[in-house]
Amino acid sequence: MLALGVAGASLRQPAPAGVNDSVARGRTGTGTLYLGASPRQEQCLKNGAQIMPDRLFRDRRDAGRYLAGLLLDFRDRPDVIVLGLPRGGVPAAYEVATALGAPLDVFLVRKLGVPGREELAMGAIASGGVVVINDDVVRGLAITPDVIKQVAEHQGRELLRREQAYRQGRPFPDVAGKVVILVDDGPATGSGMRAAIEALGRLEPGRIVVATPAAAESTCRELTALADEVVCATTPSPFFAVGNSYWDFTQTTDEEVRDLLRAAQGPRSATGTTSRPTDAAVIRADALPVEEGAPADHVLFDLVGDAHLVLIGEASHGTSEFYAARAHMTRRLIEERGFCAVAAEADRPDAGEPVCPGRQHRRDR
């Protein structure tokens, strides 16, 4: 096992289980709201799963599995469909759909970024051409209608391209009269989710349920004015960024979205629900392409994300090919990402002289 660490970095750890896990349930606007509450409030459970104000998820798939535990009222119902907001919402939506035995599809939303500050959303555009504007951002930065139109047209073309790439000829499912669970990995400002809800409402679903692993409490409450039910698994306070709720917030790729959608297209049961994916489908959805045992630099760096500690393990004592791949990944992380410490632990008698990366000799323990 190799452990790589960045010097001077503190390690983020998930909150211990059972520490002030609570839920506040109330009515705001027209929708029912479930969200992480203040630690001082009485602890409650929803479907046997704890809703807590703060939690660190391993990745989007882990967040989806946790979120699914809050949605068990919808399990094995033929009138339920899960829609993930690409790209980040799809891994979480896949886990929700799998746990509920519901079909999975995507509902596309594109952020309208402020020119020159694209990470800041001034609005969003959703399937069907529905545009939602963040009035506070537009007024605060004096953004003109022409700029909004230009950005919306550009993102609209990208939205259409992705819709064609993800569905690969499949029509959008009929959602009329159905319970639609909209899943995102975490709405930053809520503009994308608002656009999705408004666009989806035109298709006359029976009920719209918004589900997200992490969001600001104010955003969750605002969404209840549009959705029938809002489930926010965690509401960190203060809320700085969605990525702070995840250990690994690596960007989801188009290929991963397509793989998850294919994996979700399993055989149907007599009740119309989707069976759990096969082991091969799960492995295929998570597998990464490698060359001589090591992923390309951009794949490796995306996988590591902003982690301060990287563990590279093995299923057995390994082979020469494995050790070569591990040495290559170790070297690239040291050279390009600033990792400066390597620890080796082994239980074999001949492991007494580990190779120290960056040096040309062996050293006794």
C-alpha positions in Angstrom: 0.0 0.0 0.0 1.3 3.4 -0.9 0.1 6.5 0.9 0.8 9.9 -0.8 0.2 13.1 1.0 0.5 16.8 0.4 2.8 18.5 2.9 1.0 20.7 5.4 -2.5 19.6 4.4 -5.1 18.6 6.9 -7.3 15.6 6.0 -11.0 16.0 5.8 -12.9 13.3 7.5 -16.6 12.3 7.4 -18.6 13.2 10.4 -18.9 10.4 12.9 -22.0 8.3 12.6 -24.8 9.3 15.0 -23.6 12.8 15.8 -26.6 15.1 15.9 -28.3 13.7 12.8 -31.6 15.5 12.5 -34.3 16.5 10.2 -36.8 19.4 10.0 -40.0 18.8 8.2 -42.3 21.6 7.3 -44.4 23.3 4.7 -43.0 26.3 2.7 -44.9 27.5 -0.3 -46.6 24.6 -2.0 -44.1 21.8 -1.4 -43.2 19.5 1.5 -39.6 20.2 2.6 -37.1 17.7 4.2 -33.8 19.2 5.1 -30.8 18.9 7.5 -31.7 20.9 10.6 -29.8 22.6 13.3 -27.9 20.3 15.6 -29.9 21.7 18.5 -33.2 20.4 17.0 -34.7 17.1 17.9 -33.3 14.1 16.0 -35.7 12.5 13.5 -35.6 9.9 10.9 -37.1 9.6 7.4 -37.6 6.0 6.1 -35.1 4.9 8.7 -32.3 7.0 7.2 -30.8 9.9 9.1 -30.9 13.4 7.6 -28.1 15.5 8.9 -27.1 19.2 8.6 -23.5 18.3 7.5 -21.9 15.2 6.0 -18.9 14.5 3.8 -19.8 12.1 1.0 -17.1 9.9 -0.6 -18.3 10.8 -4.1 -21.6 11.3 -6.1 -22.4 7.6 -6.1 -22.0 7.4 -2.3 -24.2 10.5 -2.0 -26.8 8.9 -4.3 -27.0 5.7 -2.1 -27.5 7.8 1.0 -30.1 9.9 -0.7 -32.0 6.8 -1.9 -32.5 5.9 1.8 -34.6 9.1 2.2 -36.8 8.2 -0.8 -37.9 4.7 0.0 -41.6 5.7 0.0 -41.3 5.6 -3.8 -39.7 2.1 -4.0 -41.2 -0.4 -6.4 -43.9 1.9 -7.7 -44.6 1.7 -11.4 -45.6 5.4 -11.6 -42.1 6.6 -10.5 -39.3 7.8 -12.8 -35.9 9.2 -11.8 -34.4 12.0 -13.9 -30.8 13.1 -13.3 -29.5 16.5 -14.1 -26.3 16.0 -16.2 -23.7 15.7 -15.7 -23.0 15.6 -12.0 -26.5 14.6 -11.0 -26.5 11.4 -13.0 -24.2 9.3 -10.8 -26.4 10.1 -7.8 -29.6 9.6 -9.8 -28.3 6.2 -10.9 -28.0 5.0 -7.3 -31.4 6.4 -6.5 -33.1 4.7 -9.5 -31.3 1.4 -8.7 -32.4 1.4 -5.0 -36.0 2.4 -5.9 -36.3 0.0 -8.8 -37.3 2.9 -11.1 -36.3 3.8 -14.6 -33.6 6.3 -15.1 -33.2 9.1 -17.7 -31.8 12.6 -17.9 -33.3 16.0 -18.0 -30.8 18.5 -19.3 -30.1 21.9 -17.8 -27.2 24.2 -18.7 -25.9 27.0 -16.5 -25.7 30.5 -18.1 -22.4 31.7 -16.8 -21.4 35.3 -16.6 -19.0 36.1 -19.5 -15.5 36.2 -18.1 -16.8 34.7 -14.8 -18.3 31.5 -16.1 -18.4 29.8 -12.7 -20.9 32.4 -11.6 -24.5 31.5 -12.8 -26.7 34.4 -14.0 -29.4 31.8 -14.9 -30.0 28.5 -16.6 -31.6 27.0 -19.7 -33.4 23.6 -19.7 -34.8 21.1 -22.2 -37.6 22.8 -24.1 -35.9 26.2 -24.2 -37.0 27.3 -20.7 -34.7 30.0 -19.4 -34.5 31.1 -15.7 -32.6 34.2 -14.8 -31.0 35.0 -11.5 -32.2 38.6 -11.1 -29.8 39.4 -8.3 -26.7 38.5 -10.4 -28.1 40.2 -13.5 -28.9 43.5 -11.7 -25.8 43.5 -9.6 -23.5 43.1 -12.6 -25.6 45.2 -15.0 -25.8 42.4 -17.5 -27.7 43.4 -20.7 -30.4 41.4 -22.4 -28.2 41.0 -25.5 -25.5 39.3 -23.4 -28.1 37.0 -21.8 -29.5 36.1 -25.3 -26.0 35.4 -26.7 -25.0 33.1 -23.8 -28.4 31.4 -23.8 -28.2 30.6 -27.5 -24.7 29.1 -27.1 -25.7 27.0 -24.1 -28.9 25.9 -26.0 -26.8 24.5 -28.8 -24.6 22.6 -26.3 -27.7 21.4 -24.5 -29.1 19.9 -27.8 -25.8 18.3 -28.5 -25.6 16.6 -25.2 -29.2 15.5 -25.3 -28.5 13.7 -28.6 -25.3 12.2 -27.3 -26.9 10.9 -24.1 -30.1 9.5 -25.5 -28.5 8.1 -28.7 -31.8 8.1 -30.5 -34.0 7.1 -27.5 -37.1 9.3 -27.1 -37.7 11.2 -23.9 -39.9 9.1 -21.6 -43.6 10.0 -21.1 -43.8 11.6 -17.7 -47.5 12.7 -17.8 -49.2 11.8 -14.6 -46.1 10.2 -13.1 -44.1 10.9 -10.0 -40.8 12.4 -11.3 -37.8 12.5 -8.9 -35.4 15.2 -10.1 -31.8 14.5 -8.8 -28.9 16.8 -8.8 -25.5 16.5 -7.0 -26.2 19.9 -5.4 -27.8 23.1 -6.7 -25.4 25.9 -6.1 -27.8 28.8 -6.7 -30.9 26.7 -7.5 -31.3 28.4 -11.0 -30.7 25.2 -12.8 -33.1 23.2 -10.8 -35.7 25.9 -11.1 -35.4 25.8 -14.9 -35.7 22.0 -14.8 -38.9 22.2 -12.6 -40.5 24.8 -14.8 -39.7 23.0 -18.0 -40.8 19.6 -16.6 -44.1 21.1 -15.4 -45.1 21.7 -19.1 -45.1 17.9 -19.5 -47.8 17.6 -16.9 -46.2 15.1 -14.4 -48.4 14.0 -11.5 -45.8 15.0 -8.9 -42.4 16.6 -8.9 -39.9 15.6 -6.2 -36.6 17.4 -6.0 -33.8 15.3 -4.3 -30.3 16.5 -3.7 -27.5 15.3 -1.3 -26.4 18.8 -0.4 -27.7 22.4 -0.8 -28.1 25.6 1.1 -31.1 25.6 3.3 -32.4 28.8 1.7 -32.2 27.2 -1.7 -34.1 24.1 -0.5 -36.9 26.3 0.9 -37.1 28.4 -2.3 -37.6 25.2 -4.4 -40.7 24.2 -2.4 -42.5 27.1 -4.1 -42.2 25.1 -7.4 -41.9 21.4 -6.5 -44.4 19.2 -4.6 -41.6 17.8 -2.3 -38.0 18.8 -1.7 -35.5 16.4 0.0 -32.2 18.0 0.9 -30.1 15.3 2.6 -27.6 17.8 4.1 -27.7 21.6 4.5 -24.2 22.7 5.6 -24.1 26.0 7.3 -22.4 28.2 6.2 -22.8 26.9 2.7 -19.8 27.8 0.6 -19.8 25.4 -2.4 -21.3 22.1 -3.4 -17.9 20.4 -3.7 -17.2 20.9 0.0 -19.7 18.2 0.7 -17.7 15.6 -1.3 -14.4 14.0 -0.8 -14.1 13.3 -4.5 -15.9 16.0 -6.7 -14.2 15.0 -9.9 -16.1 16.3 -12.9 -18.5 13.7 -14.4 -17.8 13.0 -18.1 -20.2 12.5 -21.0 -18.9 9.0 -21.3 -19.8 8.2 -17.7 -23.3 9.6 -18.2 -23.8 7.3 -21.2 -22.4 4.3 -19.4 -24.7 4.8 -16.4 -27.8 5.3 -18.7 -26.9 2.0 -20.5 -26.3 0.2 -17.2 -29.7 1.4 -16.0 -31.5 -0.1 -19.1 -31.8 -3.5 -17.5 -34.6 -6.1 -18.0 -38.1 -5.1 -16.8 -40.0 -7.0 -14.2 -43.7 -7.8 -14.3 -44.5 -4.7 -12.3 -42.7 -2.5 -14.8 -39.8 -1.6 -12.6 -36.1 -2.0 -13.6 -34.1 -4.9 -12.1 -30.8 -4.2 -10.4 -27.9 -4.0 -12.8 -25.6 -7.0 -13.3 -22.2 -7.1 -11.7 -20.6 -6.6 -15.1 -22.7 -3.5 -15.8 -21.7 -2.0 -12.4 -18.0 -2.7 -13.1 -18.3 -1.4 -16.7 -19.9 1.9 -15.4 -17.0 2.5 -12.9 -14.0 1.2 -15.0 -11.4 3.5 -16.3 -9.3 3.1 -19.5 -5.6 2.4 -18.8 -2.4 2.0 -20.8 0.1 -0.5 -19.4 -1.9 -0.5 -16.2 -1.9 3.2 -15.6 -4.5 5.8 -16.5 -3.6 8.8 -18.6 -2.5 11.9 -16.6 -5.7 13.8 -17.0 -7.7 10.8 -15.9 -5.5 10.2 -12.9 -5.6 13.8 -11.9 -9.4 14.0 -12.3 -9.7 10.9 -10.2 -7.5 12.3 -7.4 -9.3 15.7 -7.5 -8.3 17.9 -4.6 -7.6 15.1 -2.2 -4.7 15.5 0.1 -4.0 11.8 0.6 -3.9 9.1 -2.1 -3.8 5.4 -1.3 -2.6 3.0 -4.1 -3.2 -0.5 -2.9 -3.2 -4.0 -4.4 -5.4 -7.1 -4.2 -2.4 -9.4 -3.7 1.3 -9.1 -3.6 1.1 -7.8 -7.1 3.0 -8.4 -10.3 5.9 -6.6 -12.0 3.4 -4.9 -14.3 1.4 -3.7 -11.3 4.5 -2.3 -9.6 5.5 -0.5 -12.8 2.1 1.1 -13.1 2.1 2.0 -9.4 5.5 3.6 -9.7 4.4 5.6 -12.8 1.3 6.9 -11.0 3.4 7.8 -7.9 6.0 9.6 -10.0 3.3 11.6 -11.9 1.5 12.7 -8.7 4.8 13.8 -7.1 6.0 15.6 -10.2 2.8 17.3 -11.3 0.5 17.6 -8.3 2.9 18.4 -5.5 2.7 15.2 -3.4 5.9 15.0 -1.5 5.6 12.1 0.9 5.3 8.3 0.2 4.8 5.7 2.9 5.1 1.9 2.1 3.7 -0.8 4.3 4.1 -4.5 3.6 4.1 -7.9 5.5 6.5 -9.8 3.4 10.1 -10.6 4.7 11.6 -9.3 1.4 9.9 -5.9 1.8 12.6 -4.7 4.1 14.3 -2.6 1.5 11.5 -0.4 -0.1 12.4 1.8 -3.0 12.1 5.5 -2.1 10.6 7.4 -5.0 12.8 10.3 -6.1 16.0 8.5 -5.0 18.3 6.2 -6.9 19.1 3.8 -4.0 17.4 1.5 -1.5 17.3 2.2 2.1 17.0 -0.1 5.1 14.1 0.4 7.5 
